[in-house]
């Protein structure tokens, strides 16, 4: 686990370096340089949204249902949720700490709910057709 002066980002641990002269947060080697905590949170959210949108665009042709809204929440209890009737996908900001392949699994999982609003065999069969190793990813995601 990262220490107080560290942050996990896409499975890697970075040291946080505060630099008030920095205009925005950015990566430099194993560091995240940031002017302050507020800028760091904004940086995380922007990067998360970019990644989530990229993954949604990638899987959209397989889903063939519209995603009308993607919301990023600072959720502590779940990685994501979906309102299949409205086409809403909610994703946890904390996902940005996980390895990219785990983020990809959660995005696909929530998108699959647009077609299958349940966790029955057909739902997991659909996911497996696009991501044969999804069970391993799911197990890794839920490890402490």
C-alpha positions in Angstrom: 0.0 0.0 0.0 1.2 3.5 -0.7 2.4 5.7 2.2 0.9 9.1 2.9 3.3 10.8 0.5 2.5 8.3 -2.3 -0.3 7.6 -4.7 -1.2 4.5 -6.6 -2.0 5.1 -10.3 -2.9 2.3 -12.7 -1.2 -0.2 -10.6 2.0 1.8 -10.0 3.1 3.6 -6.9 4.2 7.2 -7.4 5.8 9.6 -4.8 3.8 12.8 -4.5 6.0 15.9 -4.8 4.3 19.3 -4.0 5.6 22.2 -6.1 3.6 25.4 -5.8 5.3 26.7 -9.0 3.7 23.9 -11.1 0.6 25.1 -12.9 -1.0 21.6 -13.1 -0.2 18.1 -11.9 2.0 15.8 -14.1 4.1 12.7 -14.0 7.9 12.8 -13.9 9.6 9.4 -13.6 8.2 7.8 -10.4 6.8 11.1 -9.2 3.6 13.0 -9.5 4.4 16.7 -9.3 1.4 18.8 -8.1 0.9 22.3 -6.9 -1.6 21.1 -4.2 -4.0 18.3 -3.2 -7.0 19.9 -5.0 -5.0 19.9 -8.3 -4.0 16.3 -7.6 -7.6 15.2 -7.2 -8.6 17.1 -10.4 -5.7 15.3 -12.2 -6.9 11.9 -11.0 -10.5 12.6 -12.1 -9.5 13.9 -15.5 -7.2 10.9 -16.2 -9.8 8.5 -14.9 -12.5 10.0 -17.2 -10.1 9.8 -20.2 -9.4 6.2 -19.6 -13.0 5.2 -18.9 -14.2 7.0 -22.1 -11.5 5.3 -24.1 -12.6 1.9 -22.8 -16.3 2.6 -23.4 -15.5 3.6 -27.0 -13.5 0.4 -27.4 -16.3 -1.9 -26.2 -19.3 0.2 -27.5 -19.5 -1.7 -30.9 -19.9 -5.0 -29.0 -22.7 -3.6 -26.7 -24.6 -1.7 -29.4 -26.6 0.2 -26.8 -26.1 3.9 -26.0 -24.3 5.1 -23.0 -26.1 8.3 -22.2 -24.0 9.3 -19.2 -20.8 8.3 -17.4 -20.4 9.5 -13.8 -17.2 9.2 -11.8 -17.9 9.0 -8.1 -15.6 8.8 -5.1 -17.3 5.5 -4.2 -15.8 3.4 -1.4 -18.0 0.3 -1.5 -18.3 -0.6 -5.2 -16.3 -0.3 -8.4 -19.2 0.6 -10.6 -22.9 0.4 -11.2 -25.2 0.7 -14.1 -28.8 2.0 -14.8 -29.6 -0.1 -17.8 -32.9 1.7 -18.6 -31.4 5.1 -18.7 -28.0 4.1 -20.1 -26.0 5.5 -17.1 -22.7 4.0 -16.1 -21.2 5.0 -12.7 -17.5 4.2 -12.0 -15.5 4.7 -8.9 -12.6 7.2 -9.0 -10.7 4.7 -6.9 -10.5 2.4 -10.0 -7.7 4.7 -11.3 -5.4 3.1 -8.7 -5.9 -0.4 -10.2 -3.9 -2.0 -13.0 -5.3 -1.1 -16.5 -6.6 -4.6 -17.2 -8.7 -4.5 -14.0 -10.1 -1.1 -14.9 -11.0 -2.6 -18.3 -12.8 -5.5 -16.7 -15.0 -3.2 -14.5 -15.9 -1.0 -17.5 -16.8 -4.0 -19.6 -18.8 -5.5 -16.6 -20.9 -2.3 -16.3 -21.4 -2.0 -20.1 -22.6 -5.6 -20.2 -25.3 -4.6 -17.8 -26.8 -2.4 -20.5 -27.7 -5.7 -22.3 -28.0 -8.0 -19.3 -29.3 -6.2 -16.2 -28.5 -9.1 -14.0 -25.6 -11.5 -13.0 -27.0 -14.6 -14.6 -25.0 -17.1 -16.8 -25.8 -15.2 -20.0 -24.3 -12.0 -18.5 -21.0 -13.7 -17.7 -21.0 -15.7 -21.0 -21.2 -12.4 -22.8 -18.2 -11.0 -20.9 -16.2 -14.2 -21.3 -16.7 -13.9 -25.1 -14.9 -10.6 -25.1 -12.5 -11.2 -22.2 -11.8 -14.9 -21.6 -9.6 -14.2 -18.5 -12.3 -12.1 -16.8 -12.5 -14.4 -13.8 -8.8 -13.9 -13.0 -9.2 -10.2 -13.3 -12.3 -10.2 -11.1 -10.4 -12.1 -8.4 -7.4 -9.8 -8.6 -9.7 -6.7 -8.4 -11.2 -7.9 -5.2 -8.0 -8.8 -3.4 -7.0 -6.4 -0.6 
